[in-house]
Amino acid sequence: MISAVGVATLLLAFQGSGPARPAKELDPGDPASVVEHAAYATRTQKNYETAFKLRMQAAGAPLEVQGKGVWLAPGVLFAESTGSGGDDKKIVRVGNQAWVYDALRQFWPTAEQCGMDGAGRGIQNPDEILAVLSRNLQSAKFVNAGEIQLTLTGDDLARIVKQGGFLWNKSCARVDVTLDGEKRIRKVACDAALVTVKNDPVHYSAEVTFVSYNGAAELRFTDEKKRPIELSQEMRQAVDASAAGR
């Protein structure tokens, strides 16, 4: 359970967090400026809903995951997904703390307790994706009206993929960013050639689509019988602390 001191600490953390405003005014002719301002405009919305999917193809059957999420500023993520072989996940992340629902025991252990430190990160976490884009503006170029392409490698590519066993400085990704009519991010699509330590080729593709803005309070989880899954007291305190710090 989070103590009063813990809640206060969360409040201070969220109040001090958040994306930095672009230092320069928007230049519509500069793709880096367009992406920077679009990412900022998206990250500063009160909340938004996303749909995401990924596919990783190596030797054998591909890994496929698809899901949806709700991001609540300044630091709360609700996400659920279905993966290959029926690997279903329900995740709540508040700042650096995350919980993953255990359907068998019907409770919410922390991500660390169930060996999933990366839960609610990477492609599941739209704010993390937007932060990665904002750090890689130097490669931005226009490819179509309302679409900009960037290149990723190294640690930031690792932050998106969130899988081990790859040589990140030898791996590379093309990222296509599509804007909506309000100059916010509409879709981020990643297509990567990953290099393993054994030099085995792995193809990785992923998409995050921003479905709607400022319409959802949080994602309501249900079990296989469509019964509501409630958050634990600890989780509710953390979520409410974040909301109070907006």
C-alpha positions in Angstrom: 0.0 0.0 0.0 1.3 3.5 -0.8 1.7 5.7 2.3 0.9 9.4 2.5 4.6 10.1 2.0 4.6 7.9 -1.1 1.6 9.7 -2.6 3.2 13.0 -2.0 6.4 11.7 -3.7 4.3 10.6 -6.7 2.7 14.0 -6.9 6.0 15.8 -6.9 7.3 13.4 -9.6 4.4 14.0 -11.9 4.3 17.8 -11.4 8.0 17.9 -12.4 7.6 15.6 -15.4 6.1 16.2 -18.8 7.4 17.1 -22.2 9.6 20.2 -22.8 8.1 22.8 -25.0 9.9 23.2 -28.3 12.6 25.9 -28.1 11.7 27.3 -31.6 8.5 28.3 -33.3 7.0 25.8 -35.7 8.6 25.9 -39.2 6.2 24.1 -41.6 9.0 23.7 -44.1 11.3 21.8 -41.7 10.3 18.2 -41.1 12.2 18.1 -37.8 10.3 21.1 -36.5 7.0 19.6 -37.6 7.6 16.3 -35.8 8.8 18.1 -32.7 5.7 20.3 -32.5 3.3 17.4 -33.4 4.8 15.2 -30.7 4.6 18.0 -28.1 1.0 18.8 -29.1 0.1 15.1 -28.7 1.9 14.5 -25.4 0.3 17.6 -23.8 -3.3 16.3 -24.4 -5.2 15.4 -21.2 -5.7 11.8 -22.5 -5.9 9.8 -25.6 -6.7 6.3 -26.8 -4.4 4.2 -28.9 -4.4 0.9 -30.8 -1.1 -0.9 -31.3 0.2 -4.0 -33.0 3.6 -5.6 -33.7 5.0 -8.5 -35.6 8.5 -10.0 -35.1 9.6 -12.6 -37.6 12.7 -14.8 -37.1 13.1 -18.5 -37.7 9.8 -20.3 -36.9 6.4 -18.9 -36.1 6.2 -15.1 -35.8 5.5 -13.3 -32.6 2.4 -11.2 -33.0 0.7 -8.8 -30.5 -2.2 -6.4 -30.8 -3.9 -4.3 -28.2 -5.2 -1.0 -27.1 -4.4 1.5 -24.4 -5.4 4.7 -22.7 -2.8 7.3 -21.7 -3.7 9.8 -19.0 -1.4 12.8 -18.5 0.9 13.2 -16.8 2.0 9.6 -16.3 -0.7 6.9 -16.3 -1.1 4.1 -18.8 -3.8 1.4 -19.1 -3.1 -1.2 -21.7 -4.4 -4.6 -22.7 -3.2 -6.9 -25.4 -3.5 -10.3 -27.0 -0.4 -12.1 -28.2 0.6 -15.2 -30.1 -0.5 -18.4 -28.3 -3.2 -16.6 -26.3 -0.7 -14.5 -24.3 -3.2 -11.9 -22.9 -2.0 -9.0 -20.8 -3.7 -6.3 -18.7 -1.2 -3.7 -17.5 -1.4 -0.5 -15.5 1.7 1.7 -15.3 2.0 4.9 -13.2 5.3 6.5 -13.7 7.9 3.9 -13.0 5.6 1.5 -11.2 3.6 -1.1 -13.1 1.2 -3.9 -12.4 0.2 -6.9 -14.5 -3.1 -8.7 -13.9 -2.8 -12.4 -12.9 -6.1 -13.9 -14.2 -5.5 -17.3 -12.5 -5.1 -15.8 -9.0 -7.3 -12.7 -9.8 -5.0 -10.0 -8.4 -2.4 -7.4 -9.6 1.2 -8.3 -8.8 3.8 -5.7 -9.6 5.7 -6.1 -12.9 8.9 -6.9 -10.9 7.1 -9.7 -8.9 6.1 -11.4 -12.1 9.4 -10.9 -14.0 8.0 -8.3 -16.5 10.0 -5.1 -15.8 9.2 -3.9 -19.3 5.5 -4.1 -18.9 3.8 -1.0 -20.2 6.9 0.1 -22.1 7.9 0.2 -25.7 5.1 -0.1 -28.3 2.5 -0.3 -25.5 3.5 3.1 -24.2 2.6 5.9 -26.6 4.3 8.6 -24.5 7.5 6.7 -24.6 7.3 6.4 -28.4 6.7 10.1 -28.8 9.6 10.9 -26.5 11.8 8.7 -28.7 10.7 10.6 -31.8 11.5 13.9 -30.2 15.1 12.7 -29.6 15.7 11.7 -33.2 14.6 14.7 -35.2 17.9 15.0 -37.1 16.9 12.2 -39.5 13.4 13.6 -40.3 12.4 14.1 -43.9 9.1 14.7 -45.8 7.9 11.7 -47.8 4.2 12.6 -48.4 1.8 15.3 -47.5 1.3 14.9 -43.7 3.9 12.1 -43.5 7.4 12.3 -42.2 10.1 9.6 -42.1 12.8 9.1 -39.4 15.6 6.6 -38.8 16.2 4.9 -35.5 19.1 2.8 -34.2 20.9 2.2 -30.9 19.3 2.7 -27.5 16.2 4.4 -28.8 15.4 1.5 -31.1 15.8 -0.8 -28.1 13.3 1.3 -26.2 10.7 0.7 -28.9 11.3 -3.0 -29.4 11.8 -3.9 -25.7 13.3 -7.3 -26.5 16.8 -8.6 -25.6 19.4 -10.4 -27.6 20.0 -7.8 -30.4 23.0 -5.7 -31.4 21.2 -2.3 -31.4 24.0 -0.3 -33.0 23.9 -2.6 -36.0 20.1 -2.7 -36.1 18.1 0.0 -37.9 14.5 1.1 -38.3 12.5 3.3 -40.6 9.8 5.1 -38.7 6.9 6.7 -40.6 5.0 9.4 -38.8 1.5 10.5 -40.0 -0.2 13.7 -38.7 -3.9 14.4 -38.3 -5.8 17.6 -39.2 -4.8 19.3 -35.9 -1.1 18.7 -36.5 -1.0 16.0 -33.8 0.4 12.5 -34.3 -2.1 10.2 -35.9 0.1 7.1 -36.5 3.6 5.9 -35.9 4.7 2.9 -38.0 8.1 1.2 -37.4 9.8 -1.2 -39.8 13.1 -2.6 -38.5 15.9 -5.0 -39.5 17.2 -6.3 -36.3 20.6 -8.0 -35.9 21.1 -10.8 -33.3 24.3 -11.6 -31.6 24.5 -14.6 -33.9 23.8 -12.4 -37.0 20.4 -14.1 -37.6 18.1 -11.7 -39.4 14.9 -10.6 -37.6 12.2 -8.5 -39.2 10.2 -6.3 -36.8 7.2 -4.2 -37.6 4.9 -2.2 -35.4 2.2 0.5 -35.5 0.7 2.8 -32.9 -2.5 4.6 -34.0 -3.9 7.5 -31.9 -7.6 6.7 -32.1 -9.1 9.6 -30.2 -8.2 12.5 -27.8 -9.6 13.7 -24.5 -12.5 11.3 -24.4 -11.5 8.5 -22.0 -11.0 8.6 -18.3 -9.3 5.2 -18.1 -9.5 1.7 -19.6 -12.1 -0.5 -17.9 -10.8 -4.1 -17.7 -13.1 -7.1 -17.7 -12.5 -10.8 -17.2 -13.4 -13.7 -19.6 -17.0 -13.4 -18.4 -17.1 -9.7 -19.0 -17.1 -8.9 -15.3 -15.3 -5.7 -14.2 -11.7 -6.1 -12.9 -11.1 -3.6 -10.1 -7.8 -2.0 -9.4 -6.1 -2.7 -6.1 -6.1 0.0 -3.4 -2.4 0.6 -4.0 -3.0 1.1 -7.8 -6.0 3.3 -7.2 -4.0 5.6 -4.9 -1.2 5.9 -7.5 -3.7 6.7 -10.3 -5.5 9.3 -8.2 -2.2 10.8 -7.1 -1.2 11.3 -10.7 -4.6 12.8 -11.6 -4.3 15.3 -8.7 -0.9 16.3 -10.0 -2.1 17.3 -13.5 
